[in-house]
């Protein structure tokens, strides 16, 4: 709750000041980004980035012990993650608090290890998984998504191999049920419109392909810009991380200027406005948010990509809604694309569609969401290895950063 309040206050303060002084982003983005990265590296190493890779790395610490690897879950990091995460949002960076909340929850639960009675026989890794799942549930107010996130992302194994088969089985059962009983829900119809004809299924598949390609490209670029031995600019980042963060801040300010200020912050307000059709954003909002989030993560500030990913997906859906205006409702397209892009980025389709279902009460779209999430995830997997687990493996074994 504290993190949520601080984050919202930080975003609102940035917007209020920017509304009064158009030049504010060009001052605070570079200066704030440099200050946040300096403080992170100086006082809170391990608090940078999303927090989900750190949590996964700590889950495997017992099986990959390394004495020289710093602890990534501690109460010190909790303080840094919350304070500096909010500071990054005040500086206008395109980040979210959901991934950091996973690390915060996992760190708090990890601190209990050793303090619980031995007779309970609770393993450290189980406490971390429970804390991370609680973080997702609290961040999105989606308890079922927290359970799915723990199974699908934090504790991948047999569940990972079963997730695709599970969704396919449920989708087939749902299609057969709809064919025999009609397109109805158990307790009646909800606000979203689902599939009404085979032709609309083609458009849903098209959305899945677009979101899968975009999400796969996003993850691939994310791994590229965070690779210590990656592109030519990685040398400058490794040598001068503070200056690099300032340069990233300047780029974010420029993107925000082009996007009419819509790319700053988490993207929650813009996504909600798109869902409710209360406000318009530039037609290139999805592209702008894509770039701003990529640069923000590359800078090394504490912050996640869950909320920005939903915003990017909604931006893609906003464009497709114009093309498919006569085929599907705009609300349906936006919701499906938000879930599809998130599934493609995380390669956790069950978590993605459950998060979106719980956030918008879109139970009438459950089959559509499953189709889009699964297909988008499969397409992304063909383009890029799992984002969070690859980043976690780099932390466990820095030699993997090619």
C-alpha positions in Angstrom: 0.0 0.0 0.0 2.8 2.4 0.9 4.6 1.7 -2.5 1.3 2.2 -4.4 0.6 5.5 -2.7 4.2 6.8 -3.2 4.1 5.7 -6.8 0.8 7.4 -7.6 1.9 10.6 -5.7 5.2 10.6 -7.7 3.5 10.3 -11.1 0.9 12.9 -10.2 3.6 15.4 -9.0 5.5 14.9 -12.2 2.4 15.6 -14.3 1.4 18.6 -12.2 4.8 20.2 -12.5 5.1 19.4 -16.2 1.7 20.9 -16.9 3.0 24.2 -15.4 6.5 24.1 -16.9 6.9 22.3 -20.3 10.7 22.2 -19.9 10.5 20.2 -16.6 10.9 16.8 -18.1 14.2 17.9 -19.8 15.5 18.8 -16.4 14.2 16.1 -14.1 14.5 13.1 -16.4 18.3 13.3 -17.0 19.1 14.6 -13.5 16.6 12.3 -11.7 17.7 9.3 -13.7 21.3 9.9 -12.9 20.6 10.4 -9.2 18.5 7.3 -8.9 21.1 5.1 -10.6 23.9 6.6 -8.5 21.9 5.9 -5.3 21.0 2.4 -6.4 24.5 1.4 -7.2 26.0 3.1 -4.1 23.6 2.1 -1.4 21.1 -0.5 -2.8 22.8 -2.8 -5.3 20.4 -5.4 -6.4 17.4 -3.0 -6.3 17.8 -2.1 -10.0 15.4 -3.3 -12.7 12.2 -5.2 -12.3 12.8 -7.3 -9.2 11.4 -10.5 -10.7 14.7 -11.8 -12.0 16.3 -11.1 -8.6 13.5 -13.1 -7.0 14.0 -16.0 -9.4 17.8 -15.9 -8.8 17.3 -16.1 -5.1 15.0 -19.0 -5.4 17.8 -20.9 -7.0 20.6 -19.6 -4.6 20.5 -22.8 -2.6 21.1 -24.9 -5.7 23.7 -22.5 -7.2 25.6 -21.2 -4.1 28.1 -18.5 -4.8 29.8 -16.8 -1.9 30.7 -13.6 -3.8 27.1 -13.1 -5.1 25.4 -10.3 -3.1 22.0 -11.0 -1.5 19.2 -9.8 -3.7 16.5 -10.1 -1.1 16.9 -8.0 2.1 15.1 -5.4 4.1 17.7 -2.8 2.8 16.6 -3.6 -0.7 13.0 -3.2 0.3 13.7 0.3 1.4 15.6 1.1 -1.8 13.1 -0.5 -4.1 10.2 1.4 -2.7 12.0 4.8 -2.3 14.0 4.8 -5.5 11.2 3.1 -7.5 9.0 6.1 -6.6 11.8 8.5 -7.3 12.2 7.0 -10.9 8.5 7.6 -11.5 8.9 11.2 -10.2 11.7 11.6 -12.7 9.3 10.6 -15.5 10.7 7.1 -16.3 8.3 4.6 -17.9 8.3 1.9 -15.2 5.8 0.0 -13.1 5.6 -1.0 -9.5 4.3 -4.6 -9.9 7.6 -6.3 -10.6 9.3 -4.4 -7.7 6.4 -5.4 -5.5 7.3 -9.0 -6.2 10.9 -8.4 -4.9 9.6 -6.5 -1.9 7.2 -9.3 -1.0 9.8 -11.9 -1.5 12.4 -10.0 0.6 10.0 -9.6 3.5 9.1 -13.2 3.5 12.8 -14.2 3.1 13.5 -12.2 6.2 11.3 -14.5 8.2 13.4 -17.5 7.3 15.3 -18.6 10.4 12.8 -16.9 12.7 10.0 -19.4 12.3 9.9 -22.5 14.5 12.0 -25.3 13.0 9.2 -27.8 13.5 7.2 -26.1 10.7 10.0 -27.2 8.3 9.3 -24.4 5.8 12.0 -24.0 3.2 13.4 -20.6 2.3 12.5 -20.9 -1.4 8.9 -21.6 -0.5 8.8 -18.4 1.6 10.3 -16.4 -1.4 7.8 -17.9 -3.8 4.9 -17.1 -1.5 6.1 -13.5 -1.0 6.6 -12.9 -4.7 3.1 -14.3 -5.4 1.6 -12.1 -2.7 3.4 -9.1 -4.3 1.7 -9.6 -7.7 -1.7 -10.2 -6.0 -1.3 -7.0 -4.0 0.0 -4.9 -6.8 -2.8 -5.7 -9.2 -5.5 -6.6 -6.6 -5.7 -10.0 -8.4 -5.4 -12.9 -6.0 -5.9 -15.6 -8.6 -3.2 -14.1 -10.7 -0.8 -14.2 -7.8 -1.3 -18.0 -7.5 -0.8 -18.4 -11.3 2.3 -16.2 -11.2 3.9 -18.4 -8.5 3.2 -21.6 -10.4 4.0 -20.3 -13.9 6.9 -17.9 -13.4 8.5 -18.3 -10.0 8.4 -22.1 -9.9 8.6 -23.2 -13.5 9.1 -26.9 -14.1 6.4 -29.4 -14.9 3.9 -26.6 -14.8 5.7 -24.8 -17.6 5.4 -27.8 -19.9 1.8 -28.2 -19.0 0.6 -24.6 -19.3 0.2 -24.7 -23.1 -1.5 -28.1 -23.0 -3.8 -26.9 -20.2 -4.9 -23.8 -22.1 -5.4 -25.7 -25.3 -7.6 -28.3 -23.5 -9.7 -25.5 -21.9 -10.1 -23.6 -25.1 -11.3 -26.6 -27.0 -13.7 -27.5 -24.3 -15.0 -23.9 -24.3 -15.4 -23.9 -28.1 -17.4 -27.1 -28.0 -19.5 -25.8 -25.1 -20.2 -22.6 -27.0 -21.1 -24.6 -30.2 -23.6 -26.8 -28.3 -25.0 -24.4 -25.7 -24.4 -21.0 -27.3 -22.1 -18.1 -26.4 -23.4 -17.5 -22.8 -21.8 -17.4 -19.4 -23.0 -19.3 -16.3 -24.6 -16.3 -14.6 -25.4 -14.3 -17.6 -23.7 -11.8 -19.9 -21.0 -9.3 -18.9 -20.0 -6.0 -20.5 -17.5 -7.3 -23.1 -18.5 -8.9 -26.4 -16.8 -12.1 -27.3 -16.7 -14.1 -30.6 -19.9 -14.1 -32.6 -18.8 -15.6 -35.9 -15.9 -17.6 -37.4 -14.7 -14.5 -39.2 -14.2 -12.7 -35.9 -12.0 -15.6 -34.8 -9.7 -14.6 -37.6 -9.3 -11.1 -36.2 -8.6 -12.5 -32.8 -5.9 -14.6 -34.2 -4.5 -11.6 -36.0 -4.3 -9.7 -32.7 -2.5 -12.6 -31.2 0.1 -12.6 -34.0 0.6 -8.9 -33.8 1.0 -8.9 -30.0 3.2 -12.0 -30.1 5.6 -10.4 -32.6 5.7 -7.1 -30.8 6.1 -8.7 -27.4 8.8 -11.0 -28.7 10.7 -8.1 -30.2 10.3 -6.2 -27.0 11.8 -9.0 -24.9 14.6 -9.6 -27.4 15.5 -5.9 -27.3 15.3 -5.9 -23.5 17.8 -8.6 -23.3 20.0 -6.8 -25.8 20.1 -3.5 -24.1 20.8 -5.0 -20.7 23.6 -7.3 -21.9 26.9 -6.2 -20.4 28.7 -7.3 -23.6 25.9 -6.3 -26.0 25.7 -3.4 -28.4 28.4 -0.8 -28.9 26.8 1.5 -26.3 27.2 -1.2 -23.6 30.8 -0.1 -23.1 29.8 3.4 -22.3 27.1 2.1 -19.9 29.6 -0.2 -18.1 32.2 2.6 -17.8 29.9 5.6 -17.1 26.6 4.2 -15.7 25.5 7.6 -14.2 26.1 9.5 -17.4 24.4 6.7 -19.3 21.3 7.0 -17.1 21.3 10.8 -17.7 21.4 10.2 -21.4 18.5 7.7 -21.2 16.6 10.3 -19.2 17.1 12.9 -22.0 15.8 10.3 -24.6 12.8 9.6 -22.4 12.0 13.4 -22.2 12.2 13.6 -26.0 9.9 10.7 -26.4 7.5 12.2 -24.0 7.5 15.5 -26.0 6.6 13.6 -29.2 3.9 11.6 -27.3 2.4 14.7 -25.8 3.4 13.6 -22.3 1.5 10.3 -22.4 4.6 8.0 -22.0 5.7 9.3 -18.6 5.0 7.1 -15.6 3.4 3.7 -15.3 0.9 4.1 -18.1 -2.0 3.2 -15.7 -4.0 6.4 -16.4 -3.6 6.1 -20.2 -4.6 2.4 -20.2 -7.6 3.1 -18.0 -8.7 6.0 -20.3 -8.3 3.8 -23.3 -10.4 1.0 -21.8 -13.1 3.5 -20.8 -12.7 5.5 -24.0 -12.6 8.6 -21.8 -9.6 10.3 -23.5 -7.6 10.1 -26.6 -3.9 9.4 -27.0 -1.7 10.0 -30.1 -2.0 7.2 -32.7 1.7 6.4 -32.1 1.2 6.0 -28.3 2.0 2.2 -28.4 5.3 2.8 -30.2 6.2 5.7 -28.0 5.5 3.7 -24.8 7.4 0.7 -26.2 10.5 2.9 -26.7 10.2 4.8 -23.4 9.9 1.6 -21.4 12.8 0.0 -23.2 15.0 3.0 -22.5 13.8 3.2 -18.9 14.8 -0.4 -18.2 18.1 0.0 -20.0 19.0 3.0 -17.7 19.1 0.7 -14.6 16.6 2.4 -12.4 14.4 0.3 -10.1 11.1 -0.3 -11.9 9.2 -3.1 -13.6 7.5 -3.6 -17.0 4.1 -5.2 -16.1 2.0 -2.0 -16.1 3.9 -0.4 -19.1 3.4 -3.7 -21.0 -0.3 -3.5 -20.5 -0.2 0.1 -21.7 1.8 -0.9 -24.8 -0.7 -3.6 -25.5 -3.6 -1.2 -25.1 -1.8 1.2 -27.5 -1.5 -1.5 -30.1 -5.2 -2.4 -29.5 -6.1 1.3 -30.0 -4.6 1.2 -33.5 -6.2 -2.2 -34.4 -9.6 -0.9 -33.1 -9.6 1.6 -36.0 -9.0 -1.2 -38.5 -11.5 -3.6 -37.0 -14.2 -1.1 -36.0 -16.9 -3.1 -37.8 -15.7 -6.4 -36.5 -15.2 -6.2 -32.8 -15.9 -3.6 -30.1 -13.0 -1.3 -29.2 -13.1 -2.5 -25.6 -12.7 -6.1 -26.6 -9.8 -5.3 -28.9 -8.0 -3.3 -26.2 -8.4 -5.9 -23.5 -7.3 -8.8 -25.8 -4.2 -6.9 -27.0 -3.2 -5.9 -23.4 -3.3 -9.5 -22.4 -1.6 -10.7 -25.6 1.3 -8.3 -25.3 1.8 -9.0 -21.6 1.7 -12.8 -22.3 4.3 -12.3 -25.1 6.7 -10.3 -22.9 6.5 -12.6 -19.9 5.8 -15.8 -21.7 3.4 -16.6 -18.9 0.1 -16.9 -20.7 -2.0 -18.1 -17.8 -0.8 -15.3 -15.5 -1.4 -12.7 -18.3 -5.0 -13.6 -19.1 -5.9 -14.1 -15.4 -4.5 -10.7 -14.5 -6.5 -9.0 -17.2 -9.7 -11.0 -16.4 -9.5 -10.0 -12.8 -8.7 -6.4 -13.5 -11.6 -5.7 -15.9 -14.0 -8.5 -14.8 -13.8 -9.7 -18.4 -15.1 -13.2 -17.7 -17.2 -13.1 -20.8 -13.9 -13.0 -22.8 -12.2 -15.9 -21.1 -11.9 -18.1 -24.2 -10.8 -15.2 -26.4 -8.2 -14.1 -23.8 -6.9 -17.7 -23.6 -6.5 -17.9 -27.4 -4.7 -14.6 -27.7 -2.5 -15.2 -24.6 -1.4 -18.7 -25.6 -0.7 -17.9 -29.3 1.1 -14.6 -28.5 3.3 -16.4 -25.9 4.1 -19.2 -28.4 5.1 -16.7 -31.1 7.2 -14.7 -28.6 9.0 -17.9 -27.5 10.1 -18.6 -31.1 11.7 -15.1 -31.2 13.2 -14.8 -27.7 14.1 -16.9 -24.6 12.0 -16.2 -21.5 12.9 -12.7 -20.4 12.8 -13.0 -16.6 14.5 -16.3 -16.4 17.3 -15.2 -18.8 17.9 -12.1 -16.7 17.9 -14.3 -13.6 20.4 -16.7 -15.1 22.7 -13.8 -15.9 22.6 -12.9 -12.2 23.4 -16.5 -11.1 26.1 -16.8 -13.7 27.5 -13.5 -15.1 29.4 -15.5 -17.8 26.0 -16.1 -19.5 26.0 -12.4 -20.5 27.8 -13.0 -23.7 
